[in-house]
């Protein structure tokens, strides 16, 4: 867990050429930092560094299930499914849980239907 002050070093830089997209990026980052600050001020000091944990197996299970069927809250975003597939498979890869041999044919077939 990095100190909140280190987030300032990781903000998006637009090289002095602001655009609508870069302004939106900065607004999003500010919103996330605010959420982190709010969370960190509500965490009991007794919890220490154990307060934020990645529940890897639960994440992997959710991601694999989401590849088969989007949760109800995502149903209005059905047209974005190719992006969800990308982000889900990328997340599985980051968690070292991407089973290429079993997922590749299914993902390929799904993406072919999207064309």
N, C-alpha and C positions, 0 to 999 in steps of 0.2 A: 504494500500500500504506500503510495507516494504522498508526501505532504501536499496539501492543497496549493501551497505556494508554487510548487513545481508545475502546476497546470498552466501558469502564466507563460512558462517557457515553451509550451507546446501549442500555443494558439496558432490559428491559420494566419498566414502572412500573404497579403495581396500585392506585395512589391509596389505599394503606393499607386496602384491602379484599381480602385474599388469598382466593383460591379454589383448588380443586384444579387447575383449568386454569392459573391464574397461577403456582402453585408448580411445575407441570410445565414451564411455559415457562421459568422461571428455572433449573430443573435442566438443561434442554436448552441454554440459553445458556451455563451454566457448563461443560457438557461440550464445547461448541464452542470456547470460549475455551481450555480445557485442550488441546484438539487443536491449536489454532493455536500455543499456547506450545510444545508438544512439537515441532511442525513447525519453528517458527522457531529453536529451539535446535539442531536437527539440520542446518539449512541452512549450508553453508559460507559463511563471510564473503566469500570470493572471488566468490561468485555475486551478491551484492548485491541490487539491486532487480530484477534479471532472473530471480530464482529462482521467482517466481510469474507465470505467463503464462497468459492465456486463449487457448486454441487454438481460435479462433472457428470456423474452417471445420470442424474435427473435431467441435465441439459441434453445429453446425448439421446436419452429416451424421447424427450419432447421433440427434438429436431428430427429424429427418424420418423416419428408419428406424423409430424407436420409435412414431411415429404409425401406421405400417403394421402393425407387429407388435411386441408387447412382448418384451423380452429374456427368456430362460429364467428368470432370477432373479425376475422379476416375475409369473410365471405364476400363482402362488398368490394374487395380488392382482387377479385378473381383474375382480372386482366394483368395483374402484376405477378402472377404465379411464376413466370420465368425468372423474374428477379428474386422471388422467394427461394426458388430452387438454387439459384446461384449463391445467395447468402447462407442458406442452410448447408449446402455442400461445403462451402468455404468454412463455416463454423465447425462442421464435423472434421474437416481437415485440420483446423487449428487445435481441436481437442484430440487429435490423433485417433479418430474414430471413423474415418471415412473408409468404408469397405468398397473399394473401387470395382472389384470383380462382380459384386452383386448389385451395386447401385448404378454403375455406368449404363448397362442396357436399359434399365427402367427410366433413368433420367434422359437418355438419348431418345427413347421412344416418346416420352412426354414432350420434350422440346420439339420433336419433329411434328407433333400434332398442333403445336402452337403456331406453326408457320402459315 
